Amino acid sequence: MNFSAIDFETANGHRNSACSLAITVVKDNQIVDQLYSLLNPQTYFDRRNIKIHGIQEADVQEAPTIADLWPHIAALFQPDKLIVAHNARFDCSVLQNSLATFGISTASFAVLDTLQSSRRLLKGYENYRLNTVCQNLNIELQHHHNALADSIACAQIALWQQNHFGSDALLPFIKQPE
């Protein structure tokens, strides 16, 4: 399976406030590359969000914006590519809205949501948050809400599910580009 697992953290409750992004690239069922970047959302930071991920406004003053980073990662977000995220609705919305703030639109791409696949394929968990799924599958998650740690964990969940249920079992959870 080939895909890129993504995770965003936001500066506040608005979906256009990405302050960090991580991408974990998987080729032939192996993690082959990783990217992590702080992002300058050019907006305010909410205390609640800072408490969750620990990123503060001062940390991103010299960081690129999503618009600065986009030319380097846009090739991963194409109709023939698969993006994986745990709660993909959130991460894809943050991507779309953060780019829209800079007048950039993205191509459509296929998406697999490991939150949805976990809810259907893995029964009896207390909840299906990333850290809970990782704990139940014995997947190491060193620093929950660090975008890189979360994207690696998400990639490992997708690979675990493929190994245990087969690729065909994941197909119903892939939203194809429109």
Protein Blocks (a to p, Z undefined) as FASTA:
>chain_A
ZZdddddddfblbfklcfbdcddddeehiafbdcdddddehiacdfklmmmnopafklmm
mpccfklmmmmmmmmmcfkbccddehkllmmmmmmmmmmmnopacdddddddfklmmmmm
mghiablcfklmmmmnopacfbghiaklmmmmmmmmmmmmmmmnojklmmmmpccdZZ
